[in-house]
Amino acid sequence: MRLSVRWIAAAAAGLVLLLTGGTSYADSAPSPSPSPGYSATGTWQLLALVNQHRRDKGLRPLTVDSRLASIARSWTERMAASGVLAHNDAFFSAASHRSLGMRTLAENVGWNYSVSAQNNAFLASAGHRANIDNPNLRVAGFAVVRGTDGRIWSTEDFGSP
């Protein structure tokens, strides 16, 4: 086994800090908080988690519908700005069904402090999980928005064309 000079120097510095009770500023500096607003990364992560769950259940993965994604984003931004968690009642109107050309629409909304925690909360709730597990819901639009308080707000809009 070959040890590099850098590794030995780093180990020695860590040992000195440990023995002297010194502070490692790299460990004590606050981590930067993600900025508020729409998170494309969080949105794709949530979709990937849902599609992995659906694959594990033998269901087809959801396909992104850009119209549903736009509705989900707009609604999620509204919830994050107001701090009020609510379903988008207009999404379920007859006019919405007609304009989107969907036979069935479903929606999950929530907030949490991480995408994975939000996904776990949806899966732990019978009603939310029923939407995720519904094989007739084949298209979706998701959105994740980080509020100014650090919470992530999310909407999962589902449709059956």
Backbone as ProteinMPNN parsed JSONL, in Angstrom:
{"seq_chain_A": "MRLSVRWIAAAAAGLVLLLTGGTSYADSAPSPSPSPGYSATGTWQLLALVNQHRRDKGLRPLTVDSRLASIARSWTERMAASGVLAHNDAFFSAASHRSLGMRTLAENVGWNYSVSAQNNAFLASAGHRANIDNPNLRVAGFAVVRGTDGRIWSTEDFGSP", "coords_chain_A": {"N_chain_A": [[0.844, -1.165, 0.0], [0.577, 2.139, -0.896], [1.191, 5.311, 0.383], [0.257, 8.644, -0.045], [1.941, 11.828, 0.096], [0.247, 13.981, 0.527], [-1.994, 12.738, 1.736], [-0.879, 11.814, 4.117], [-0.147, 14.265, 5.281], [-2.678, 15.434, 5.586], [-3.848, 13.619, 7.375], [-2.167, 13.977, 9.577], [-2.71, 16.674, 10.193], [-5.406, 16.462, 10.91], [-5.141, 14.812, 13.17], [-3.72, 16.522, 14.881], [-5.677, 18.519, 15.256], [-7.63, 17.014, 16.527], [-6.303, 16.213, 18.903], [-5.664, 18.676, 20.067], [-8.032, 19.927, 20.344], [-8.766, 21.8, 18.563], [-10.545, 23.895, 16.239], [-12.058, 22.959, 13.296], [-12.538, 24.823, 10.646], [-13.629, 24.263, 8.21], [-15.459, 22.28, 8.746], [-17.215, 23.558, 10.462], [-18.339, 25.68, 9.17], [-21.293, 27.169, 7.924], [-23.416, 25.408, 5.695], [-24.155, 26.366, 2.369], [-27.396, 27.586, 1.729], [-29.848, 26.368, -0.455], [-31.136, 28.423, -3.071], [-34.276, 30.173, -3.021], [-37.152, 29.299, -5.017], [-38.193, 27.851, -8.209], [-37.185, 24.489, -8.704], [-35.599, 22.746, -10.988], [-33.969, 20.522, -10.842], [-34.855, 19.29, -8.452], [-37.467, 18.74, -9.239], [-37.126, 16.878, -11.354], [-35.878, 14.901, -9.873], [-37.92, 14.114, -8.109], [-39.78, 13.077, -9.937], [-38.247, 10.967, -10.961], [-38.022, 9.347, -8.674], [-40.702, 8.617, -8.255], [-41.219, 7.275, -10.675], [-39.396, 5.166, -10.425], [-40.51, 3.803, -8.267], [-42.942, 3.07, -9.462], [-41.985, 1.367, -11.498], [-40.916, -0.656, -9.898], [-43.262, -1.732, -8.968], [-44.215, -2.929, -11.175], [-45.45, -1.283, -12.99], [-45.948, 0.972, -15.763], [-43.641, 3.637, -16.388], [-44.305, 7.116, -15.739], [-45.051, 9.513, -18.269], [-43.873, 12.692, -19.165], [-46.031, 15.413, -19.425], [-46.128, 18.424, -20.936], [-48.026, 20.433, -20.562], [-49.308, 19.714, -18.178], [-47.098, 19.89, -16.538], [-46.585, 22.637, -16.601], [-48.894, 23.643, -15.366], [-48.595, 22.435, -12.845], [-46.216, 23.647, -11.973], [-46.897, 26.4, -11.849], [-48.925, 26.305, -9.903], [-47.527, 25.293, -7.697], [-45.604, 27.257, -7.251], [-47.322, 29.278, -6.441], [-48.373, 28.19, -4.035], [-46.004, 28.053, -2.499], [-45.33, 30.767, -2.329], [-47.504, 31.82, -0.918], [-47.579, 30.259, 1.326], [-49.535, 28.449, 1.856], [-50.933, 25.318, 1.838], [-52.723, 23.595, -0.52], [-55.137, 22.002, -2.667], [-55.41, 22.404, -6.214], [-58.206, 23.523, -7.204], [-59.306, 24.407, -9.66], [-57.98, 22.858, -11.481], [-59.369, 20.486, -11.589], [-61.71, 20.988, -12.911], [-64.435, 20.755, -15.311], [-63.88, 22.161, -17.617], [-61.098, 22.173, -17.593], [-60.553, 19.432, -17.892], [-61.561, 19.114, -20.514], [-59.967, 20.954, -22.014], [-57.428, 19.926, -21.658], [-57.759, 17.433, -22.664], [-58.104, 15.122, -21.155], [-59.274, 12.171, -19.597], [-59.193, 11.464, -16.934], [-58.036, 13.13, -14.036], [-55.626, 13.712, -11.498], [-54.132, 14.68, -8.372], [-51.343, 15.324, -6.299], [-50.282, 17.175, -3.551], [-47.877, 18.801, -1.498], [-45.596, 19.627, 1.212], [-42.243, 19.65, 2.394], [-38.954, 19.019, 3.725], [-37.052, 17.952, 2.089], [-36.683, 16.438, -1.134], [-36.719, 13.639, -1.212], [-37.836, 13.061, 1.294], [-40.359, 14.162, 0.921], [-41.344, 12.533, -1.143], [-41.393, 10.076, 0.235], [-43.34, 10.695, 2.143], [-45.612, 11.042, 0.519], [-45.846, 8.404, -0.439], [-46.412, 7.093, 1.909], [-48.953, 7.836, 2.497], [-52.202, 6.797, 1.992], [-54.081, 7.853, 0.08], [-52.49, 9.562, -1.555], [-50.627, 7.729, -2.453], [-52.275, 6.039, -3.897], [-52.806, 7.555, -6.174], [-50.227, 7.632, -7.296], [-49.798, 4.925, -7.77], [-51.759, 4.277, -9.614], [-52.506, 2.639, -12.516], [-53.825, 3.649, -14.729], [-53.292, 6.323, -14.849], [-51.162, 7.898, -16.792], [-49.663, 9.995, -17.756], [-47.897, 12.928, -16.639], [-47.201, 15.921, -14.755], [-44.839, 17.437, -12.869], [-43.714, 19.499, -10.124], [-41.281, 21.191, -8.19], [-40.699, 23.534, -5.728], [-38.696, 25.687, -3.896], [-39.359, 27.317, -0.934], [-39.012, 30.569, 0.656], [-38.548, 30.072, 3.288], [-37.132, 27.739, 3.354], [-38.509, 25.368, 3.084], [-39.562, 22.779, 0.855], [-41.912, 22.796, -1.642], [-44.315, 20.873, -3.336], [-45.933, 19.64, -6.279], [-47.704, 17.084, -7.802], [-49.108, 16.418, -10.678], [-51.366, 14.404, -12.369], [-52.499, 12.581, -15.265], [-54.914, 10.955, -17.41], [-54.986, 10.285, -20.611]], "CA_chain_A": [[0.0, 0.0, 0.0], [1.377, 3.343, -1.048], [0.552, 6.486, 0.96], [0.741, 9.887, -0.642], [2.363, 12.875, 1.035], [-0.957, 14.759, 0.863], [-2.824, 11.982, 2.66], [-0.178, 11.819, 5.404], [-0.265, 15.625, 5.818], [-4.066, 15.626, 6.009], [-4.054, 12.809, 8.575], [-1.437, 14.626, 10.664], [-3.457, 17.879, 10.572], [-6.599, 15.999, 11.62], [-4.714, 14.329, 14.48], [-3.408, 17.709, 15.683], [-6.946, 19.133, 15.633], [-8.275, 16.127, 17.487], [-5.573, 16.238, 20.165], [-5.625, 20.01, 20.664], [-9.381, 20.471, 20.475], [-8.889, 22.908, 17.618], [-11.745, 23.945, 15.427], [-11.907, 22.832, 11.861], [-13.493, 25.763, 10.079], [-14.317, 23.64, 7.08], [-16.586, 21.513, 9.27], [-18.15, 24.366, 11.221], [-18.942, 26.708, 8.327], [-22.641, 26.768, 7.5], [-23.505, 25.048, 4.286], [-25.013, 27.332, 1.69], [-28.777, 27.179, 1.57], [-30.286, 26.531, -1.836], [-31.932, 29.63, -3.229], [-35.711, 29.934, -3.213], [-37.661, 29.3, -6.382], [-38.398, 26.581, -8.898], [-36.019, 23.613, -8.769], [-35.686, 21.742, -12.049], [-33.313, 19.317, -10.329], [-35.782, 18.66, -7.514], [-38.614, 18.246, -10.0], [-36.726, 15.64, -12.037], [-35.602, 13.902, -8.839], [-39.205, 13.591, -7.639], [-40.313, 12.234, -11.009], [-37.442, 9.737, -11.015], [-38.394, 8.51, -7.521], [-42.04, 8.068, -8.526], [-41.112, 6.282, -11.75], [-38.724, 3.975, -9.896], [-41.531, 3.098, -7.479], [-43.888, 2.453, -10.402], [-41.299, 0.229, -12.122], [-40.828, -1.713, -8.885], [-44.608, -2.316, -8.849], [-44.582, -3.499, -12.471], [-46.228, -0.303, -13.742], [-45.211, 1.808, -16.707], [-43.269, 4.955, -15.861], [-45.089, 8.253, -16.211], [-44.489, 10.354, -19.312], [-44.102, 14.101, -18.847], [-46.907, 16.213, -20.269], [-45.672, 19.793, -20.686], [-49.147, 21.246, -20.061], [-49.459, 19.386, -16.757], [-45.913, 20.424, -15.856], [-46.78, 24.083, -16.476], [-49.922, 23.831, -14.336], [-47.993, 22.055, -11.558], [-45.241, 24.665, -11.567], [-47.617, 27.616, -11.476], [-49.621, 26.072, -8.636], [-46.544, 25.108, -6.632], [-45.058, 28.59, -6.96], [-48.37, 29.993, -5.682], [-48.395, 27.657, -2.661], [-44.771, 28.446, -1.811], [-45.394, 32.211, -2.066], [-48.54, 32.115, 0.078], [-47.403, 29.423, 2.506], [-50.788, 27.711, 2.066], [-50.998, 24.038, 1.133], [-54.096, 23.35, -0.969], [-55.286, 21.461, -4.016], [-55.77, 23.343, -7.262], [-59.57, 23.143, -7.567], [-59.543, 24.671, -11.082], [-57.385, 21.747, -12.227], [-60.335, 19.393, -11.685], [-62.94, 21.455, -13.552], [-64.79, 20.153, -16.598], [-63.151, 22.92, -18.652], [-59.717, 21.687, -17.565], [-60.573, 18.11, -18.521], [-61.743, 19.296, -21.966], [-58.832, 21.637, -22.652], [-56.261, 19.034, -21.597], [-58.084, 16.182, -23.338], [-57.868, 14.045, -20.189], [-60.446, 11.52, -19.005], [-59.024, 11.469, -15.484], [-56.975, 13.964, -13.483], [-55.373, 13.501, -10.067], [-53.101, 15.605, -7.899], [-50.734, 15.25, -4.97], [-49.576, 18.391, -3.157], [-47.288, 18.666, -0.171], [-44.342, 20.324, 1.481], [-41.328, 18.932, 3.272], [-37.634, 19.665, 3.72], [-36.235, 17.354, 1.031], [-37.473, 15.749, -2.151], [-36.912, 12.237, -0.817], [-38.797, 13.04, 2.415], [-41.688, 14.409, 0.354], [-41.739, 11.317, -1.836], [-41.739, 9.086, 1.264], [-44.617, 11.09, 2.746], [-46.658, 10.696, -0.442], [-46.005, 6.95, -0.479], [-46.952, 6.648, 3.199], [-50.353, 8.261, 2.544], [-52.988, 5.926, 1.105], [-54.655, 8.607, -1.038], [-51.427, 9.999, -2.455], [-50.038, 6.531, -3.068], [-53.235, 5.53, -4.888], [-52.554, 8.292, -7.42], [-48.932, 7.198, -7.829], [-49.913, 3.525, -8.192], [-52.855, 4.086, -10.554], [-51.942, 2.332, -13.838], [-54.522, 4.427, -15.75], [-52.673, 7.649, -14.903], [-49.942, 7.587, -17.537], [-48.894, 11.214, -18.019], [-47.809, 13.729, -15.419], [-46.389, 17.127, -14.681], [-44.435, 17.635, -11.477], [-42.956, 20.722, -9.846], [-40.731, 21.39, -6.841], [-40.326, 24.93, -5.515], [-38.184, 25.945, -2.548], [-39.851, 28.565, -0.37], [-38.008, 31.408, 1.316], [-38.288, 29.508, 4.619], [-36.358, 26.512, 3.2], [-39.358, 24.214, 2.767], [-39.824, 22.518, -0.554], [-43.323, 22.594, -1.953], [-44.368, 20.058, -4.544], [-47.201, 19.238, -6.894], [-47.663, 15.995, -8.774], [-50.366, 16.386, -11.439], [-51.437, 13.185, -13.17], [-53.604, 12.541, -16.207], [-55.185, 9.785, -18.227], [-55.474, 10.798, -21.9]], "C_chain_A": [[0.891, 1.229, 0.0], [0.605, 4.537, -0.499], [1.13, 7.736, 0.321], [1.11, 10.878, 0.455], [1.156, 13.699, 1.455], [-1.798, 14.036, 1.904], [-2.186, 11.999, 4.04], [-0.295, 13.194, 6.065], [-1.676, 15.879, 6.323], [-4.355, 14.845, 7.283], [-3.366, 13.448, 9.77], [-2.185, 15.875, 11.137], [-4.715, 17.497, 11.345], [-6.268, 15.517, 13.014], [-4.388, 15.492, 15.411], [-4.699, 18.371, 16.153], [-7.652, 18.301, 16.699], [-7.622, 16.22, 18.856], [-5.61, 17.598, 20.849], [-7.003, 20.607, 20.85], [-9.616, 21.649, 19.554], [-10.151, 22.796, 16.784], [-11.382, 23.798, 13.967], [-12.962, 23.722, 11.213], [-14.234, 25.19, 8.883], [-15.542, 22.878, 7.56], [-17.618, 22.391, 9.958], [-18.799, 25.461, 10.39], [-20.332, 26.256, 7.899], [-22.647, 26.43, 6.019], [-24.453, 26.039, 3.609], [-26.407, 26.76, 1.505], [-29.175, 27.356, 0.105], [-31.201, 27.753, -1.953], [-33.396, 29.285, -3.468], [-36.066, 29.95, -4.693], [-37.787, 27.897, -6.948], [-37.098, 25.796, -8.961], [-36.235, 22.548, -9.839], [-35.077, 20.427, -11.579], [-34.234, 18.566, -9.382], [-36.977, 18.053, -8.213], [-38.278, 16.925, -10.682], [-36.424, 14.54, -11.036], [-36.908, 13.279, -8.334], [-39.829, 12.671, -8.686], [-39.561, 10.911, -11.088], [-37.804, 8.793, -9.86], [-39.754, 7.856, -7.737], [-41.955, 6.997, -9.613], [-40.371, 5.028, -11.31], [-39.701, 3.134, -9.083], [-42.511, 2.383, -8.417], [-43.248, 1.248, -11.1], [-41.231, -0.956, -11.162], [-42.163, -2.427, -8.702], [-45.077, -2.94, -10.154], [-45.431, -2.565, -13.321], [-45.336, 0.458, -14.716], [-44.807, 3.112, -16.035], [-44.168, 6.029, -16.455], [-44.324, 8.994, -17.3], [-44.828, 11.801, -18.972], [-45.002, 14.73, -19.898], [-46.58, 17.672, -19.948], [-46.788, 20.693, -20.164], [-49.372, 20.982, -18.578], [-48.288, 19.94, -15.954], [-46.052, 21.928, -15.625], [-47.809, 24.402, -15.383], [-49.341, 23.534, -12.952], [-47.026, 23.129, -11.075], [-45.937, 25.938, -11.09], [-48.292, 27.457, -10.111], [-48.631, 25.963, -7.477], [-45.896, 26.436, -6.266], [-46.046, 29.411, -6.13], [-48.419, 29.51, -4.234], [-47.176, 28.126, -1.882], [-44.801, 29.931, -1.44], [-46.387, 32.545, -0.957], [-48.337, 31.357, 1.382], [-48.636, 28.595, 2.838], [-50.782, 26.46, 1.195], [-52.456, 23.767, 0.766], [-54.066, 22.716, -2.345], [-55.74, 22.566, -4.957], [-57.147, 22.947, -7.786], [-59.862, 23.354, -9.055], [-58.999, 23.543, -11.957], [-58.405, 20.646, -12.489], [-61.63, 19.783, -12.383], [-63.185, 20.726, -14.876], [-64.045, 20.85, -17.726], [-61.699, 22.453, -18.733], [-59.617, 20.317, -18.216], [-60.65, 18.244, -20.046], [-60.498, 19.891, -22.613], [-57.576, 20.769, -22.662], [-56.492, 17.727, -22.347], [-57.836, 14.973, -22.453], [-59.195, 13.485, -19.675], [-60.401, 11.624, -17.488], [-57.869, 12.38, -15.117], [-56.836, 13.657, -12.0], [-54.217, 14.404, -9.657], [-52.646, 15.25, -6.497], [-50.047, 16.58, -4.714], [-49.013, 18.179, -1.759], [-46.107, 19.59, 0.002], [-43.542, 19.494, 2.464], [-39.997, 19.661, 3.228], [-36.648, 19.017, 2.755], [-37.162, 16.63, 0.064], [-37.736, 14.308, -1.723], [-37.892, 12.124, 0.35], [-40.209, 13.276, 1.9], [-42.201, 13.171, -0.367], [-42.162, 10.242, -0.833], [-43.07, 9.407, 1.922], [-45.776, 10.772, 1.81], [-46.911, 9.192, -0.454], [-46.596, 6.391, 0.808], [-48.432, 6.998, 3.363], [-51.159, 7.458, 1.526], [-53.535, 6.67, -0.117], [-53.619, 9.056, -2.045], [-50.822, 8.804, -3.197], [-50.974, 5.941, -4.125], [-53.06, 6.252, -6.224], [-51.274, 7.804, -8.086], [-49.032, 5.788, -8.423], [-50.994, 3.266, -9.242], [-52.306, 3.847, -11.964], [-52.614, 3.117, -14.965], [-53.975, 5.841, -15.884], [-51.3, 7.468, -15.534], [-49.092, 8.794, -17.893], [-48.904, 12.065, -16.756], [-47.018, 15.002, -15.666], [-46.1, 17.372, -13.221], [-43.757, 18.991, -11.347], [-42.508, 20.715, -8.402], [-40.256, 22.83, -6.77], [-39.854, 25.074, -4.08], [-38.69, 27.31, -2.1], [-38.736, 29.337, 0.312], [-37.663, 30.895, 2.713], [-37.516, 28.187, 4.556], [-37.185, 25.279, 2.902], [-39.438, 24.022, 1.261], [-41.307, 22.175, -0.687], [-43.369, 21.79, -3.243], [-45.791, 19.778, -4.973], [-46.89, 18.135, -7.873], [-49.032, 15.976, -9.441], [-50.314, 15.211, -12.404], [-52.607, 13.275, -14.135], [-53.707, 11.208, -16.925], [-55.778, 10.274, -19.544], [-56.572, 9.899, -22.484]], "O_chain_A": [[1.829, 1.341, 0.788], [-0.543, 4.748, -0.889], [2.344, 7.866, 0.167], [0.646, 10.774, 1.591], [1.047, 14.08, 2.621], [-2.268, 14.657, 2.858], [-2.885, 12.181, 5.036], [-0.516, 13.282, 7.273], [-1.853, 16.479, 7.384], [-5.033, 15.35, 8.178], [-3.923, 13.46, 10.867], [-2.288, 16.115, 12.34], [-5.051, 18.146, 12.335], [-7.021, 15.776, 13.953], [-4.735, 15.461, 16.592], [-4.81, 18.746, 17.32], [-8.204, 18.842, 17.657], [-8.319, 16.299, 19.867], [-5.59, 17.672, 22.078], [-7.142, 21.675, 21.446], [-10.563, 22.412, 19.744], [-10.738, 21.722, 16.654], [-10.473, 24.469, 13.478], [-14.15, 23.398, 11.236], [-15.355, 25.603, 8.588], [-16.555, 22.83, 6.862], [-18.787, 22.013, 10.034], [-19.728, 26.114, 10.864], [-20.529, 25.092, 7.55], [-21.981, 27.072, 5.207], [-25.428, 26.49, 4.209], [-26.57, 25.588, 1.164], [-28.87, 28.382, -0.503], [-31.949, 28.067, -1.027], [-33.718, 28.244, -4.042], [-35.361, 30.543, -5.511], [-37.527, 26.902, -6.272], [-36.037, 26.357, -9.235], [-36.958, 21.575, -9.627], [-35.596, 19.351, -11.876], [-34.383, 17.349, -9.489], [-37.451, 16.982, -7.835], [-39.046, 15.967, -10.604], [-36.681, 13.368, -11.31], [-36.992, 12.065, -8.153], [-40.347, 11.605, -8.351], [-40.171, 9.856, -11.261], [-37.882, 7.58, -10.052], [-39.935, 6.676, -7.436], [-42.556, 5.931, -9.482], [-40.687, 3.933, -11.775], [-39.721, 1.908, -9.194], [-42.864, 1.227, -8.187], [-43.9, 0.218, -11.273], [-41.457, -2.102, -11.55], [-42.193, -3.598, -8.324], [-46.204, -3.426, -10.241], [-46.069, -3.009, -14.275], [-44.126, 0.572, -14.515], [-45.548, 3.638, -15.204], [-44.721, 5.863, -17.542], [-43.097, 9.088, -17.255], [-45.942, 12.098, -18.541], [-44.768, 14.6, -21.099], [-46.741, 18.104, -18.807], [-46.522, 21.622, -19.401], [-49.6, 21.914, -17.806], [-48.463, 20.404, -14.826], [-45.675, 22.432, -14.567], [-47.615, 25.315, -14.58], [-49.564, 24.286, -12.004], [-47.023, 23.479, -9.895], [-45.594, 26.483, -10.041], [-48.238, 28.357, -9.273], [-48.883, 26.491, -6.394], [-45.665, 26.707, -5.088], [-45.649, 30.148, -5.227], [-48.497, 30.321, -3.31], [-47.298, 28.549, -0.733], [-44.348, 30.31, -0.36], [-46.145, 33.444, -0.151], [-48.857, 31.757, 2.423], [-48.776, 28.097, 3.956], [-50.644, 26.537, -0.026], [-53.321, 23.715, 1.641], [-53.101, 22.867, -3.095], [-56.374, 23.536, -4.541], [-57.253, 22.133, -8.703], [-60.591, 22.563, -9.653], [-59.507, 23.306, -13.053], [-58.319, 19.947, -13.5], [-62.561, 18.979, -12.44], [-62.269, 20.16, -15.474], [-63.624, 20.205, -18.686], [-61.138, 22.352, -19.824], [-58.704, 20.064, -19.002], [-59.912, 17.584, -20.776], [-60.026, 19.396, -23.636], [-56.755, 20.87, -23.574], [-55.545, 16.996, -22.634], [-57.411, 13.922, -22.933], [-60.119, 14.236, -19.361], [-61.422, 11.842, -16.836], [-56.845, 12.405, -15.8], [-57.827, 13.374, -11.325], [-53.425, 14.837, -10.494], [-53.451, 14.92, -5.626], [-49.306, 17.067, -5.568], [-49.598, 17.469, -0.942], [-45.67, 20.251, -0.94], [-44.095, 18.735, 3.259], [-39.92, 20.793, 2.75], [-35.52, 19.491, 2.62], [-38.283, 16.261, 0.414], [-38.856, 13.814, -1.858], [-38.694, 11.191, 0.393], [-41.157, 12.658, 2.386], [-43.365, 12.802, -0.216], [-43.176, 9.573, -1.032], [-43.847, 8.503, 2.228], [-46.815, 10.284, 2.257], [-48.062, 8.755, -0.478], [-47.215, 5.327, 0.795], [-49.087, 6.5, 4.278], [-50.832, 7.445, 0.339], [-53.457, 6.158, -1.234], [-53.834, 8.947, -3.252], [-50.547, 8.864, -4.396], [-50.513, 5.405, -5.133], [-53.155, 5.632, -7.284], [-51.241, 7.587, -9.297], [-48.424, 5.498, -9.453], [-51.128, 2.137, -9.713], [-51.705, 4.747, -12.55], [-52.042, 3.243, -16.047], [-54.169, 6.489, -16.913], [-50.381, 6.95, -14.899], [-47.935, 8.647, -18.286], [-49.795, 11.945, -15.915], [-46.278, 15.132, -16.641], [-47.024, 17.501, -12.418], [-43.284, 19.56, -12.331], [-43.24, 20.294, -7.507], [-39.51, 23.295, -7.631], [-40.532, 24.634, -3.151], [-38.488, 28.319, -2.775], [-37.642, 28.811, 0.519], [-36.615, 31.235, 3.262], [-37.268, 27.575, 5.595], [-36.638, 24.248, 2.508], [-39.387, 24.984, 0.493], [-41.855, 21.371, 0.066], [-42.554, 22.002, -4.141], [-46.713, 19.69, -4.163], [-45.951, 18.222, -8.665], [-50.014, 15.559, -8.826], [-49.353, 15.042, -13.154], [-53.593, 13.961, -13.863], [-52.745, 10.448, -17.032], [-56.953, 10.64, -19.591], [-57.093, 10.182, -23.563]]}, "name": "protein", "num_of_chains": 1, "seq": "MRLSVRWIAAAAAGLVLLLTGGTSYADSAPSPSPSPGYSATGTWQLLALVNQHRRDKGLRPLTVDSRLASIARSWTERMAASGVLAHNDAFFSAASHRSLGMRTLAENVGWNYSVSAQNNAFLASAGHRANIDNPNLRVAGFAVVRGTDGRIWSTEDFGSP"}
